[in-house]
């Protein structure tokens, strides 16, 4: 047993420390498998105090660390660079308090996203942020990446639902950070989306949302992605704010229909929109009529209404299973993430397909159209070095395209390791300096999740 | 002419620098007149570049500064402590860009809040945050204090409407900070509510909101504040989210009715609620019926509907003019600000009236009941030293009461100078340490708005 292993075992118990190389393999990457690194050890923690003691110990030994929830992130955020120790949060999954009157919940951050909504469903509430991975991903990972999801169009991403956080700072100190409901510096807001570089959130006070009285889920097919994009713009500019407004293109539709997630999507459509409306009965009925008319006027052949909860669930299973379904096309999938002004959808989608053609790659699009959050996905074979090179080149062109159209390099998956090189497309040296200062202020030794979010060299320079 | 005056004049022109003691008097306080200090000079700026050059010059000379918009703040945030130079933003009031498709506006921060909504009204949009002072207060002041307003119940406070900021850092450097729509550290979110201590925002990219199709404004009277509070809780827990849900108590009602803002409020009611519903026609009609039934069931004698836009305007003029109307009661008014869980309204209001009795003070309540944001207002005579002492004691008791009930020491007016002493009621030493670190990282010399938001001694200590 190494000295580190002994010290960590004295805090969390021997069975909660993994150092066996074979077992460590599992923790080499997150959901975006192109980035890999082996951790020095994995430590399972069960309380804030344990996290604090483990972090204080690592701080004392100058050993880097990274918290890990379910490892479903798509930007390499949980990859243990610099031989970091992984602090495994999955045992911290208790719901500590639910206040039904004030509509708040206090949870441990290893809790799986969907578990919170399940626990409060019978009281007419839900937790709104719903990443596609919500059946497995954790609240802590959602906080680290400021996770979105289809319903964030109406309800906003994670940051809008976090009221306060209990955080272990990189020196082991435990602090409470409060959000915009409070006053002074919005430190909870700063922490959400900081990708583990400012410390580890162990408990979160979350906002709960009343379940809508009525839900209508529409499925509209289109002869071109441009027609579908125009329908998106027209719906939003009509003043209707759907709960979700998603687009799936031809390749995605067919991958889904070939898979276990088959949802009865029209295989010959260039694109489908999933438009979910929620609110009061009268309101959603009226909105569903208006949306149907808009889709028709933009060339939709058929606008189908998912009537029963089962039909609704099937449509969403198809949408949320799309990334999994892509596995049928090629062995590897690069799930890209970018954001553009909604008004630029037609041009940008056309240009993405041209980039695919130029690099001879299979690019499919399945994304949150309502808020301009693109997910161009590249299916490839990781064993083909030339193809991997073309994937990287295409990604870079897509990033430049989105930035040139007034957009940005990530919408909801975070910077992680994957987007570090693109930061200068968006930020000046001075802008990055400010970020580096913030990081240094929380994380002076750079031990908390090194190599993510902002370039490390910069952090060291300031 | 002093050397400072000469240097500043060389940047902004002689007529834009005020050093005459008589003219400086105007800038001694903001809307909360109990805190006063004389600035060293006042500088009118007209562009980001000028702000940058002025700030760089002050930084070089180690002279503190504070930006000032309309000076309507209610926590002493714009008071020039340490003989700070006031950077007067009112000439920077251009709307630089409006994008109707993506619903964003880029404005200079000296712009008066209402001017933005006026400029876009004809295109069916508005800027949602609406502090009572919105006809005079500036976007920059709103950003500094993360200002709220009645309609923030539904639409959220300023931070939810700021997408990006151009900021002059305390050393004169110009940076762009982006918000949660972007990625990485949410520095725009951190900046909103930082009360001038991290730099000066000169341009803001703001979110615009579609005007609702229909609005219903209801006025319901109640025999007790407890009955009104119960109606508030029942409305919210029924799942209805009004655009605004305001309470005015007996003293406030009568002060308003005696003033130019008279809105036909029932003088014999213990409290009235103003409940504004917005959305689609069918939805608001249904909600108005439900709200009326709830108010009746809680003992409301009459629920009046403001039918015409003129009637609506009259109700809101009464509500927003309430602070001005209080001038009739006593020469001075302490507008307090605190927040409590909505479910605690009855107990807390009762206890506030008991505190008033104990200290023989006239306390009235007019506030955002829907989100538990209290404004207990104390009318007093500033020339009566004993009464001033009792005002301070009562304020402290009210703060402790709100914190003990799970609330906080300010809801929307900020910490400024006024709430500094109450911070330890909410935060531990460690929590305050983190805030001090953040401040030091942006503002190492403590030149940007010294003596606000967090205790200065702490900042110097770290």
Interface residues (C-beta under 8 A of the other chain):
Chain A: X99 X101 X102 X124 X146 X156 X157 X159 X160 X169 X173 X174 X175 X176 X177 X178 X180 X181 X182 X183 X184 X185 X186 X187 X189 X190 X192 X193 X194 X195 X210 X213 X233 X237 X239 X279 X280 X282 X283 X286 X287 X339 X341 X342 X343 X408 X409 X410 X411 X414 X415 X419 X423 X426 X427 X428 X430 X431 X433 X434 X435 X437 X438 X439 X440 X441 X442 X453 X454
Chain B: X99 X101 X102 X124 X146 X156 X157 X159 X160 X169 X173 X174 X175 X176 X177 X178 X180 X181 X182 X183 X184 X185 X186 X187 X189 X190 X192 X193 X194 X195 X210 X213 X233 X237 X239 X279 X280 X282 X283 X286 X287 X339 X341 X342 X343 X408 X409 X410 X411 X414 X415 X419 X423 X426 X427 X428 X430 X431 X433 X434 X435 X437 X438 X439 X440 X441 X442 X453 X454
